[in-house]
């Protein structure tokens, strides 16, 4: 066994021995399936906290000839597969963490030279007696070893894209690195599987990709590996049952990612932290600060600011992911920024409808942190004071609510402030803090129509009143309240037994004044009874 050639399985054993390990060995069925085929080059990109290195360690433990891993995998899904032993520990496996080499090098020449020398040192040490054409040439040496042993190589590269994250603008170094990888991997009979993992998909430059032999599995199109991107709904339900956590709350905080192939995916690192510590909270910012997000959302592209605020308010916005060049410096449109944020895990992606959204409360809190310290005028102020707006509703202070709505009122390039939809958008921002306590429904069916906004308390906050909000444009707030009663919107809360506040909001187009009326009802049943008596 070596550091780079045929590593042992101790890293993966440590992962498996941890308090929480979710079995993802089923992914090995796919890598076995493409072994020694024209589809044997895989680039799997995921955000931080999504188990990239865990998957790489699993592949190394399974394929490496430097260990015996049958016992280690015996209780996991892959052990039941008929080809389990066929591929188990049968390959000369080279495992490279590119971040390690980058950190020890001052430039690209030194980094690539260090990789070559490190791998050659172990290759030649393991195979000292062969006749080599050029024992200082990594590619020719691997060819010679394969020619003598007929034992193929599996190449696993972790953090493959670190060069593009740290050498963001150094095009020459990036192309030099890509050419090295291409020459090492492309059309080489000695490599039966090449697996790269990182945050970014394969980098494009010029008119083609230097690594166009790779099948890519990304946060935009994970394909058959979708269930291995993060934790699935069933896996999280099992953990919630074991650790006594509320599934609804866990889903609100850490779920929200979805793909055609896997409708509900969760952030693994955050779910594990939540289970271990028994507490719902923001674990994202323990490993990454919101300044990284702030840098991107403050880029000066038309419509980008409005798109971000729309998503903070709970909206989805369309995106074109096709122009993204797969690096962290080349941005030609706001869509390029949004596409990068998908790959970084700051946005979910709806492939069917071609739109992006903020997936959960944990990530949304990072946006609010970023916006709150940005120079975004009244918007930043509205987000900071959203808790006060919510308190003003709870305490039946309609005048204060109306004033805070005014503070949150602004115009955007694509959501003109001229209808009830725009008013809903503004109110969602002004009541951002409500997401901490409520599940929010827009256009919720009830009675004889659809309530504009309904706020239902989460299980953890039964003492909070439910809110039914009706919006009017250039009419009057009392009319909005009467509509809630006349159309029996309270019937949408049939299962709800707690306190209820009816909230009517109007924007007067001429005076540019927001109006608010709040009416309290102690019990939903009482309100419904009153409505029936009026009929």
C-alpha positions as CSV (number, residue, x, y, z in Angstrom):
1,X,0.0,0.0,0.0
2,X,1.1,3.6,-0.5
3,X,0.1,7.2,-0.1
4,X,-1.1,7.5,-3.7
5,X,-0.8,4.1,-5.2
6,X,-3.0,1.4,-3.8
7,X,-4.0,3.2,-0.6
8,X,-5.5,1.2,2.3
9,X,-9.1,1.4,3.4
10,X,-8.5,3.1,6.8
11,X,-10.0,6.4,5.7
12,X,-13.3,4.8,4.6
13,X,-13.3,2.6,7.7
14,X,-13.1,5.7,9.8
15,X,-16.1,7.1,7.9
16,X,-18.1,3.9,8.4
17,X,-17.2,3.8,12.1
18,X,-18.6,7.3,12.7
19,X,-21.8,7.8,14.7
20,X,-23.8,8.3,11.5
21,X,-23.0,6.7,8.2
22,X,-25.6,6.4,5.4
23,X,-25.0,3.6,3.0
24,X,-24.2,5.0,-0.4
25,X,-22.3,1.9,-1.7
26,X,-25.0,1.4,-4.3
27,X,-23.1,3.9,-6.4
28,X,-20.4,1.3,-7.0
29,X,-22.9,-0.7,-9.1
30,X,-22.7,2.2,-11.6
31,X,-18.9,2.5,-11.6
32,X,-18.6,-1.3,-12.0
33,X,-21.1,-1.0,-14.9
34,X,-18.9,1.5,-16.8
35,X,-15.6,-0.1,-15.9
36,X,-13.4,-0.5,-19.1
37,X,-16.1,0.9,-21.4
38,X,-16.2,4.1,-23.5
39,X,-18.1,5.7,-20.5
40,X,-15.4,5.0,-17.9
41,X,-14.6,8.6,-17.3
42,X,-16.8,10.3,-14.7
43,X,-16.8,13.8,-13.3
44,X,-19.1,14.1,-10.3
45,X,-19.5,17.7,-9.0
46,X,-21.3,18.6,-5.8
47,X,-21.3,21.5,-3.3
48,X,-19.3,21.5,-0.1
49,X,-21.0,19.4,2.6
50,X,-22.3,16.9,0.1
51,X,-20.0,13.9,0.6
52,X,-17.6,14.2,-2.3
53,X,-14.6,13.1,-0.4
54,X,-16.6,10.3,1.3
55,X,-17.5,8.9,-2.1
56,X,-13.9,9.1,-3.3
57,X,-12.7,7.3,-0.2
58,X,-15.3,4.6,-0.7
59,X,-14.2,4.0,-4.3
60,X,-10.5,3.8,-3.2
61,X,-11.3,1.3,-0.5
62,X,-13.3,-0.9,-2.9
63,X,-11.0,-1.0,-5.9
64,X,-7.5,-0.7,-4.3
65,X,-5.2,-3.7,-4.4
66,X,-3.5,-2.3,-1.2
67,X,-6.2,-3.7,1.1
68,X,-8.8,-6.4,1.7
69,X,-12.1,-4.7,2.0
70,X,-14.6,-7.6,1.8
71,X,-15.4,-7.5,5.5
72,X,-15.7,-3.7,5.5
73,X,-18.3,-3.7,2.7
74,X,-20.1,-6.9,3.7
75,X,-23.0,-5.3,5.5
76,X,-23.7,-2.7,2.8
77,X,-25.9,-2.6,-0.3
78,X,-23.1,-3.4,-2.8
79,X,-22.3,-6.7,-1.1
80,X,-25.6,-8.1,-2.4
81,X,-24.7,-7.3,-6.0
82,X,-23.6,-10.3,-8.1
83,X,-20.5,-8.5,-9.3
84,X,-19.4,-7.4,-5.8
85,X,-16.3,-9.7,-5.6
86,X,-15.5,-9.4,-9.3
87,X,-14.2,-5.8,-8.9
88,X,-13.4,-5.8,-5.2
89,X,-9.7,-4.9,-4.6
90,X,-8.7,-5.9,-8.1
91,X,-7.1,-2.7,-9.5
92,X,-3.9,-0.7,-9.2
93,X,-5.6,2.4,-7.7
94,X,-4.1,5.9,-7.8
95,X,-5.8,8.4,-5.4
96,X,-4.9,12.0,-5.8
97,X,-6.2,14.9,-3.7
98,X,-5.3,17.9,-5.9
99,X,-5.7,20.4,-3.0
100,X,-2.8,18.7,-1.3
101,X,-0.5,19.1,-4.2
102,X,-1.7,22.7,-4.9
103,X,-1.1,23.7,-1.3
104,X,2.5,22.4,-1.5
105,X,3.3,24.2,-4.7
106,X,4.0,27.8,-5.7
107,X,2.9,27.5,-9.3
108,X,1.4,25.1,-11.8
109,X,4.8,23.8,-13.1
110,X,5.8,22.8,-9.5
111,X,2.4,21.3,-8.8
112,X,2.3,19.1,-11.9
113,X,6.0,18.1,-11.3
114,X,5.2,17.1,-7.7
115,X,2.3,15.0,-8.9
116,X,4.5,13.2,-11.4
117,X,7.3,12.6,-9.0
118,X,5.1,11.4,-6.1
119,X,3.2,8.9,-8.2
120,X,6.4,7.7,-10.1
121,X,8.1,7.2,-6.7
122,X,5.5,4.6,-5.6
123,X,5.0,3.0,-9.1
124,X,8.7,2.4,-9.5
125,X,9.1,1.2,-5.9
126,X,6.3,-1.4,-6.4
127,X,7.6,-2.5,-9.8
128,X,11.5,-2.1,-9.7
129,X,12.5,-4.8,-12.1
130,X,10.6,-3.9,-15.3
131,X,12.3,-2.4,-18.4
132,X,11.1,1.2,-18.7
133,X,11.2,3.4,-21.8
134,X,11.5,6.5,-19.6
135,X,11.1,6.2,-15.9
136,X,10.7,9.9,-15.5
137,X,7.7,10.0,-17.7
138,X,4.5,9.2,-15.7
139,X,2.4,8.2,-18.7
140,X,5.0,6.0,-20.4
141,X,5.7,4.4,-17.0
142,X,2.1,3.5,-16.4
143,X,1.9,2.1,-19.9
144,X,5.0,-0.1,-19.3
145,X,3.6,-1.4,-16.0
146,X,0.3,-2.2,-17.5
147,X,2.0,-3.9,-20.4
148,X,4.0,-6.1,-18.0
149,X,1.3,-6.9,-15.4
150,X,-2.0,-6.5,-17.4
151,X,-3.4,-5.1,-14.2
152,X,-5.4,-2.0,-15.1
153,X,-5.5,1.3,-13.2
154,X,-8.4,3.1,-11.4
155,X,-7.7,6.8,-11.1
156,X,-9.5,8.7,-8.4
157,X,-9.1,12.5,-8.2
158,X,-10.6,14.5,-5.3
159,X,-10.9,18.3,-5.4
160,X,-10.1,18.2,-9.1
161,X,-11.3,21.8,-9.6
162,X,-9.2,23.4,-6.8
163,X,-7.0,25.0,-9.5
164,X,-10.0,26.9,-10.9
165,X,-11.1,28.0,-7.4
166,X,-7.6,29.3,-6.4
167,X,-6.2,30.3,-9.8
168,X,-9.4,32.0,-10.8
169,X,-8.0,34.3,-13.5
170,X,-4.8,32.5,-14.5
171,X,-5.9,31.0,-17.9
172,X,-2.5,29.7,-18.8
173,X,-2.2,27.7,-15.6
174,X,-5.7,26.3,-16.0
175,X,-5.1,25.1,-19.5
176,X,-1.8,23.6,-18.5
177,X,-3.5,21.7,-15.8
178,X,-6.3,20.5,-18.1
179,X,-3.8,19.4,-20.7
180,X,-2.0,17.3,-18.0
181,X,-5.2,15.6,-17.1
182,X,-6.2,15.0,-20.7
183,X,-2.8,13.5,-21.6
184,X,-2.9,11.3,-18.5
185,X,-6.4,9.9,-19.0
186,X,-7.8,10.3,-22.5
187,X,-7.7,7.2,-24.7
188,X,-5.4,5.3,-22.3
189,X,-6.0,1.6,-22.3
190,X,-4.3,1.3,-18.9
191,X,-7.1,3.3,-17.2
192,X,-10.3,1.3,-16.8
193,X,-12.0,3.9,-14.6
194,X,-11.3,7.6,-14.0
195,X,-13.4,9.3,-11.3
196,X,-13.1,13.0,-10.5
197,X,-15.0,14.9,-7.9
198,X,-15.2,18.6,-7.1
199,X,-17.5,21.5,-6.9
200,X,-17.3,22.6,-10.6
201,X,-18.1,20.6,-13.8
202,X,-15.4,20.1,-16.3
203,X,-13.9,23.3,-17.4
204,X,-14.4,24.6,-21.0
205,X,-12.0,26.7,-22.8
206,X,-11.7,27.8,-26.5
207,X,-14.3,25.9,-28.6
208,X,-14.0,22.6,-26.8
209,X,-13.3,20.9,-23.5
210,X,-9.9,19.4,-23.0
211,X,-11.7,16.7,-21.0
212,X,-14.5,16.0,-23.3
213,X,-14.2,12.2,-22.6
214,X,-15.9,12.7,-19.2
215,X,-19.5,12.0,-18.5
216,X,-20.6,14.8,-16.1
217,X,-23.0,14.4,-13.2
218,X,-23.8,17.8,-11.7
219,X,-26.3,19.6,-9.5
220,X,-28.0,20.6,-12.8
221,X,-28.1,17.1,-14.3
222,X,-27.0,14.3,-11.9
223,X,-28.5,11.6,-14.1
224,X,-28.4,8.1,-12.6
225,X,-26.3,9.3,-9.7
226,X,-29.1,11.6,-8.4
227,X,-29.8,9.5,-5.3
228,X,-26.1,9.8,-4.3
229,X,-25.9,13.6,-4.5
230,X,-27.1,13.9,-0.9
231,X,-29.4,12.2,1.6
232,X,-32.7,11.1,0.2
233,X,-36.1,11.6,1.9
234,X,-36.2,8.0,3.1
235,X,-32.7,8.1,4.5
236,X,-33.5,11.3,6.4
237,X,-36.8,9.9,7.7
238,X,-34.9,7.0,9.1
239,X,-32.4,9.2,10.9
240,X,-35.2,11.4,12.3
241,X,-36.9,8.3,13.7
242,X,-33.7,7.1,15.3
243,X,-32.7,10.5,16.8
244,X,-36.1,11.8,17.7
245,X,-36.1,14.8,15.4
246,X,-39.1,16.3,13.7
247,X,-39.1,15.4,10.0
248,X,-41.0,18.5,8.9
249,X,-38.5,20.8,10.6
250,X,-35.5,19.0,9.2
251,X,-37.0,19.1,5.7
252,X,-37.7,22.8,6.0
253,X,-34.1,23.5,7.1
254,X,-32.0,21.1,5.1
255,X,-34.1,19.7,2.2
256,X,-35.4,21.4,-0.9
257,X,-32.9,20.2,-3.5
258,X,-34.7,18.1,-6.1
259,X,-34.0,16.4,-9.4
260,X,-36.2,14.6,-12.0
261,X,-34.7,11.3,-10.9
262,X,-34.8,12.1,-7.1
263,X,-37.5,14.5,-6.0
264,X,-36.2,15.3,-2.5
265,X,-32.5,15.6,-1.6
266,X,-31.0,16.9,1.7
267,X,-27.6,18.5,2.6
268,X,-25.7,15.6,4.3
269,X,-23.4,17.6,6.5
270,X,-26.2,19.6,8.0
271,X,-28.5,16.7,8.6
272,X,-25.7,14.7,10.3
273,X,-24.9,17.7,12.5
274,X,-28.5,18.2,13.4
275,X,-28.9,14.6,14.4
276,X,-25.7,14.4,16.4
277,X,-26.4,17.6,18.4
278,X,-30.2,17.2,18.5
279,X,-30.8,20.8,17.4
280,X,-32.2,22.5,14.3
281,X,-29.9,25.3,13.3
282,X,-27.6,26.7,10.7
283,X,-24.6,24.4,10.3
284,X,-23.7,25.7,6.8
285,X,-21.9,28.7,8.1
286,X,-19.6,26.6,10.4
287,X,-17.5,25.7,7.3
288,X,-18.2,28.6,5.0
289,X,-19.0,32.3,5.7
290,X,-21.7,34.3,3.9
291,X,-19.1,36.6,2.5
292,X,-18.5,34.0,-0.3
293,X,-22.1,34.3,-1.3
294,X,-22.2,38.1,-0.9
295,X,-19.3,38.5,-3.4
296,X,-21.4,36.9,-6.2
297,X,-24.8,38.4,-5.6
298,X,-23.3,41.9,-5.5
299,X,-22.0,41.5,-9.1
300,X,-23.4,44.3,-11.2
301,X,-25.6,42.5,-13.7
302,X,-29.0,43.8,-14.7
303,X,-31.8,42.0,-12.9
304,X,-29.5,40.0,-10.6
305,X,-30.3,41.9,-7.4
306,X,-34.1,41.6,-8.2
307,X,-33.7,37.9,-8.9
308,X,-32.0,37.3,-5.5
309,X,-34.7,39.3,-3.6
310,X,-37.4,37.5,-5.4
311,X,-36.0,34.2,-4.3
312,X,-35.5,35.4,-0.7
313,X,-39.2,36.2,-0.8
314,X,-40.0,32.6,-1.9
315,X,-40.2,33.0,-5.6
316,X,-38.6,31.0,-8.4
317,X,-36.8,32.7,-11.2
318,X,-36.0,31.5,-14.7
319,X,-32.3,30.8,-15.6
320,X,-30.3,29.9,-18.7
321,X,-27.5,27.5,-17.5
322,X,-26.1,27.0,-21.0
323,X,-23.7,29.9,-21.1
324,X,-21.8,29.1,-17.9
325,X,-18.1,28.4,-18.6
326,X,-17.6,26.3,-15.5
327,X,-15.2,28.6,-13.7
328,X,-15.5,31.1,-10.9
329,X,-14.3,34.3,-12.7
330,X,-15.9,34.4,-16.1
331,X,-19.4,35.9,-15.8
332,X,-21.1,37.5,-18.8
333,X,-24.7,37.5,-17.5
334,X,-26.6,37.3,-14.3
335,X,-27.6,33.7,-15.4
336,X,-23.9,32.7,-15.2
337,X,-23.9,33.8,-11.5
338,X,-27.1,32.0,-10.8
339,X,-25.7,28.8,-12.4
340,X,-22.5,29.0,-10.3
341,X,-24.7,29.3,-7.2
342,X,-26.5,26.1,-8.2
343,X,-23.1,24.3,-8.3
344,X,-22.2,25.8,-4.9
345,X,-25.4,24.6,-3.4
346,X,-26.8,28.1,-2.7
347,X,-29.6,27.5,-5.2
348,X,-31.8,24.6,-6.1
349,X,-32.6,23.9,-9.8
350,X,-35.8,22.9,-11.4
351,X,-34.7,21.1,-14.5
352,X,-38.2,20.7,-15.9
353,X,-39.2,24.4,-15.7
354,X,-35.7,25.8,-16.1
355,X,-35.7,27.9,-12.9
356,X,-33.8,28.4,-9.7
357,X,-34.9,28.8,-6.1
358,X,-33.5,29.0,-2.5
359,X,-33.9,25.4,-1.3
360,X,-34.3,25.7,2.4
361,X,-34.2,27.8,5.6
362,X,-30.5,27.2,6.2
363,X,-29.4,28.5,2.9
364,X,-32.0,31.3,2.9
365,X,-30.4,32.6,6.2
366,X,-27.1,32.9,4.3
367,X,-28.8,35.1,1.7
368,X,-30.3,37.3,4.4
369,X,-26.9,37.6,6.1
370,X,-25.4,38.7,2.8
371,X,-28.1,41.1,1.9
372,X,-28.3,42.6,5.4
373,X,-24.7,43.8,5.2
374,X,-25.0,44.9,1.5
375,X,-25.7,48.4,0.3
376,X,-29.1,47.5,-0.9
377,X,-30.9,50.4,0.8
378,X,-34.5,49.9,2.0
379,X,-34.4,46.2,1.2
380,X,-31.6,45.5,3.7
381,X,-33.5,47.6,6.2
382,X,-36.8,45.7,5.6
383,X,-35.1,42.3,6.1
384,X,-33.4,43.5,9.3
385,X,-36.7,44.8,10.7
386,X,-38.9,41.9,9.5
387,X,-39.1,40.5,13.1
388,X,-40.5,43.9,14.2
389,X,-43.1,43.7,11.4
390,X,-44.2,40.3,12.5
391,X,-44.5,41.4,16.1
392,X,-46.6,44.3,15.0
393,X,-49.1,41.9,13.4
394,X,-49.1,39.7,16.4
395,X,-49.7,42.7,18.7
396,X,-52.4,44.1,16.4
397,X,-50.7,47.3,15.5
398,X,-51.8,47.8,11.9
399,X,-50.4,51.4,11.6
400,X,-46.9,50.1,12.3
401,X,-47.4,47.2,9.9
402,X,-48.4,49.6,7.1
403,X,-45.3,51.8,7.7
404,X,-43.0,48.8,7.5
405,X,-44.7,47.7,4.3
406,X,-43.8,51.2,2.9
407,X,-40.2,50.7,3.9
408,X,-40.1,47.3,2.1
409,X,-41.8,48.8,-1.0
410,X,-39.4,49.1,-4.0
411,X,-39.5,48.6,-7.7
412,X,-37.6,46.0,-9.8
413,X,-37.0,45.6,-13.5
414,X,-39.1,42.5,-13.8
415,X,-41.7,42.9,-11.0
416,X,-43.3,46.2,-11.5
417,X,-45.1,47.5,-8.4
418,X,-48.5,47.6,-10.0
419,X,-50.6,44.6,-9.0
420,X,-51.3,42.3,-6.2
421,X,-48.5,39.9,-7.1
422,X,-46.0,42.7,-6.6
423,X,-47.6,43.6,-3.3
424,X,-47.3,39.9,-2.3
425,X,-43.6,40.0,-3.2
426,X,-43.1,43.0,-1.0
427,X,-45.0,41.6,2.0
428,X,-43.0,38.3,1.7
429,X,-39.8,40.3,2.1
430,X,-41.2,42.4,4.9
431,X,-42.4,39.2,6.7
432,X,-39.2,37.3,6.1
433,X,-38.9,36.5,9.8
434,X,-42.2,34.6,9.6
435,X,-40.4,31.7,8.0
436,X,-38.8,30.9,11.3
437,X,-42.3,30.2,12.8
438,X,-44.6,29.4,9.9
439,X,-45.2,27.3,6.9
440,X,-46.2,29.8,4.2
441,X,-48.8,29.0,1.5
442,X,-49.6,31.2,-1.4
443,X,-53.0,31.0,-3.1
444,X,-54.2,28.4,-0.7
445,X,-57.6,27.0,-1.7
446,X,-60.4,27.5,0.9
447,X,-64.1,28.0,0.9
448,X,-65.1,29.9,-2.3
449,X,-61.7,31.0,-3.5
450,X,-58.0,31.2,-2.8
451,X,-56.4,33.0,0.1
452,X,-53.5,35.1,-1.0
453,X,-51.2,34.2,1.8
454,X,-51.7,31.7,4.7
455,X,-49.2,31.4,7.5
456,X,-49.6,28.1,9.5
457,X,-47.5,27.8,12.7
458,X,-44.9,25.0,12.7
459,X,-45.3,22.3,15.3
460,X,-42.6,23.9,17.5
461,X,-44.6,27.1,17.8
462,X,-48.3,26.1,18.6
463,X,-48.7,29.3,20.6
464,X,-48.3,31.5,17.5
465,X,-51.6,32.5,15.7
466,X,-52.2,31.5,12.2
467,X,-52.4,34.3,9.7
468,X,-54.7,34.7,6.7
469,X,-53.6,37.6,4.6
470,X,-55.7,39.1,1.7
471,X,-54.1,41.7,-0.6
472,X,-55.8,44.5,-2.5
473,X,-54.5,46.9,-5.1
474,X,-55.9,50.4,-5.2
475,X,-59.0,49.4,-3.2
476,X,-59.2,49.3,0.6
477,X,-57.9,47.1,3.4
478,X,-61.3,46.7,5.0
479,X,-62.6,45.2,1.8
480,X,-59.8,42.7,1.9
481,X,-60.8,41.6,5.4
482,X,-64.5,41.3,4.3
483,X,-63.4,39.1,1.4
484,X,-61.7,36.7,3.7
485,X,-65.0,36.3,5.6
486,X,-67.3,36.3,2.6
487,X,-65.4,33.7,0.7
488,X,-64.8,31.5,3.8
489,X,-61.0,31.3,3.4
490,X,-60.9,30.0,7.0
491,X,-62.1,26.6,5.7
492,X,-58.5,26.1,4.4
493,X,-57.6,25.7,8.0
494,X,-60.0,23.0,8.9
495,X,-57.4,21.0,10.9
496,X,-56.1,24.0,12.7
497,X,-57.4,24.6,16.2
498,X,-55.4,27.5,17.4
499,X,-55.7,31.3,17.4
500,X,-56.2,33.1,14.1
501,X,-55.5,36.6,12.8
502,X,-57.1,38.0,9.7
503,X,-55.0,40.6,7.9
504,X,-56.1,42.9,5.1
505,X,-53.5,44.9,3.2
506,X,-54.1,47.5,0.5
507,X,-51.8,49.8,-1.6
508,X,-53.3,53.1,-2.7
509,X,-51.9,53.8,-6.1
510,X,-52.6,57.5,-6.0
511,X,-51.4,58.3,-2.5
512,X,-48.7,55.6,-2.6
513,X,-49.8,54.6,0.9
514,X,-50.1,51.1,2.4
515,X,-53.1,50.4,4.6
516,X,-53.5,47.5,7.0
517,X,-56.4,46.1,9.0
518,X,-56.0,43.3,11.5
519,X,-58.8,41.4,13.1
520,X,-58.4,38.8,15.9
521,X,-60.4,35.7,16.3
522,X,-59.7,33.4,19.2
523,X,-60.6,30.1,17.5
524,X,-61.0,29.2,13.9
525,X,-64.3,27.4,14.7
526,X,-65.7,30.7,16.0
527,X,-64.9,32.5,12.8
528,X,-66.4,29.8,10.6
529,X,-69.5,29.7,12.7
530,X,-69.9,33.5,12.3
531,X,-69.5,33.1,8.6
532,X,-72.2,30.4,8.4
533,X,-74.6,32.6,10.5
534,X,-74.1,35.5,8.0
535,X,-75.2,33.2,5.2
